[in-house]
């Protein structure tokens, strides 16, 4: 059985313009056309859109929701990502910063979600998200105002990255992600987690300001392949219990973030210097 766009919109309770937008932006259109060239949705098309609606209702960005809906339908991994060239990255940065300055959360989510869906977390993070957030931070320092712009931009990136579906592989996590005890910044850890999710690699995050005892207890309980600890300032690294973690766990210890630059590290601790290196470290540790 086939349906017109108007019939599908009425069936699902969404606007016909939304259907058209999802078709044009995310490829969620009808698979058939009538002899006269009119669009016709089949039952499978309607079910795919229903899945996408359920995901967006949970806060997943439309671009990521479209990818996940297709993945659920096909029972397979995300489609291969295309490289993010310099011109496309420059255009995306301009669109994101412009939307941030307008406090246009919807547009930021759209840009971020589409970048992740089309090019993957690592490319989006390195080429767009980090440069944009850095520029916004510099702008705030110059103006002396605009913290609300930075907060909303960071929240939009975070929401887009959390739209990447988590792995359901059973067993201990491949990675446990944590901050230093008084560290409050977690966005880079969320980027690593999302990038691992794209590889169907299970991970856990303890979030911000993790006490040393809590970190040790979590490592003992979860037995992760890699334990990675983030710090953005050197003074925050002193309370990280590296020696205790090493003495009581087989987990590979790694540290990341600018706070660790120049800090003497024991030989048993690794320090990936980029998101790509961190992903590769976890995958190498957990591969058969």
RAMOPE-V143961 format. One record per backbone hydrogen bond with DSSP energy under -0.5 kcal/mol. CO is the residue of the C=O (numbers start at 1). NH is the residue of the N-H. If there is no record, write none. Layout:
BEGIN
[[CO,NH] [CO,NH]]
END
This chain:
BEGIN
[[1,43] [3,41] [4,8] [5,9] [6,10] [7,11] [8,12] [9,13] [9,14] [15,18] [15,19] [16,20] [17,21] [18,22] [19,23] [20,24] [21,25] [22,26] [22,28] [23,27] [32,40] [34,37] [38,34] [40,32] [41,3] [42,46] [43,47] [44,48] [45,49] [46,50] [47,51] [48,52] [49,53] [50,54] [51,55] [52,56] [53,57] [54,58] [55,58] [55,60] [56,59] [61,65] [62,66] [63,67] [64,68] [65,69] [66,70] [67,71] [68,72] [69,73] [70,74] [71,75] [71,76] [83,85] [85,89] [86,90] [87,91] [88,92] [89,93] [90,94] [91,95] [92,96] [93,97] [94,98] [95,99] [96,100] [97,101] [98,102] [99,104] [100,103] [103,105] [104,108] [105,109] [106,110] [107,111] [108,112] [109,113] [110,114] [111,115] [112,116] [113,117] [114,118] [115,119] [115,120] [116,120] [118,82] [120,124] [121,125] [122,126] [123,127] [124,128] [124,129] [125,130] [128,132] [129,133] [130,134] [131,135] [132,136] [133,137] [134,138] [135,139] [136,140] [137,141] [138,142] [139,143] [140,144] [146,149] [146,150] [147,151] [148,152] [149,153] [150,154] [151,155] [152,156] [153,157] [154,158] [155,159] [156,160] [157,161] [158,162] [159,163] [160,163] [161,164] [173,225] [174,226] [175,204] [176,228] [177,206] [178,230] [180,183] [180,210] [183,209] [186,190] [187,191] [188,192] [189,193] [190,194] [191,195] [192,196] [193,197] [194,198] [195,199] [196,199] [196,201] [197,200] [200,202] [202,174] [202,175] [204,177] [207,179] [209,211] [211,215] [212,216] [213,217] [214,218] [215,219] [216,220] [217,221] [218,222] [219,223] [225,252] [226,176] [226,228] [227,254] [228,178] [229,256] [230,180] [231,259] [231,260] [233,236] [234,237] [237,240] [240,242] [241,245] [242,246] [243,247] [244,248] [245,249] [246,249] [252,227] [253,270] [254,229] [256,231] [257,260] [258,261] [260,263] [262,264] [266,269] [268,253] [270,255] [274,278] [275,279] [276,280] [277,281] [278,282] [279,283] [280,284] [281,285] [282,286] [283,287]]
END
